[in-house]
Amino acid sequence: MKATPQEVETELRAQIERALQFGVKPWRLDTHMGTLYTRKDFFDVYTKLGKEYGAPVMVMRPTPEIIAYGKQTGLPITD
C-alpha cells in the first residue's frame, strides 16, 4: 500500500465525520479487510481515532501485546 499514515487518517476521519453528520455515532471502529493491521503506523492511526471518538476498535485475534496496549492507553479492544 502506498498511502501515508496522514492520508489514512484523513480518509478514516472523513468517514467517521460523515456518519456523525447523518446522526450515526459509531459504537465501534472496524478495519475493512484487515488493511489497518498491515502496518504499525496505520494501526496507530486506527487506535488513535478510536480513542478520540470514544469507540472501541475491532481487532482480529488480539495478541497479548495488543491487549496490553489497550490497557495502557485505556482504549477498549474487542474481537
N, C-alpha and C positions, 0 to 999 in steps of 0.2 A: 504494500500500500504506500502510495506516495504522499498522502495527506500529512500535514503537520499537526501537532497537538493543538495549535491555535485554530486551525481550520476545523478540526474535530469538535472543539469546544464551541465554536461559532455555530456549527450545524446542530449540535445537540441542544444548545441553549435556544436556538430558533424554534426547534420542535417543541420543547417544553413551554416556551412562551406562547406559542400558537395554541397549544392545548389550554393554557390558562386564559387566553383571550376568549375561548369558547366556554369558559366556566368549568373546565375539567381540571381538577387538581390531581396531578399524578400521585397515586398511592404507592408506587414503586417505579424504579427505572429498570429497564431491561436492555441488554445489548443485542442487536439484531444479528443472529447467526454467529455470535461469539466474536465479532470483529474487534470489540474493545478489549478483549483478552489477549490479543496478539502482540501487543507491545505495552510495556510498563507505563510509558508516558501517556498512552491512550487510556489505560486503566486508571491512572491518576486523575485524568480529566473526568472520567465517568464517576469515580467516587467523590471527587470534589463537588460535582454538580448534585449528586445525591445528598450530600451533607448540606449544601447551600439551599436546596429546595425542600429539605426535610423529608426525602423519600428514600426508603431502603433501596439498595442496589441488589439486583439478582446476580448470583454467581453460580456457575456450574461446578459442582463438587468442590466446595470451598476447602482449600488446603489449611493446615494449621497456621501458616503464615498469613493468609487472608483473614482468618478468624481473629488472629491476634491483632492485625491491622484494624479491624472493625472495633475491637475492644479498646485499643489505644486511642482511636480517633472519636469514639462514640458513635460511629456510623453503623446502623443496623445492616446486617448482611443476611440475605435469605437465599435459599437454594430451591 
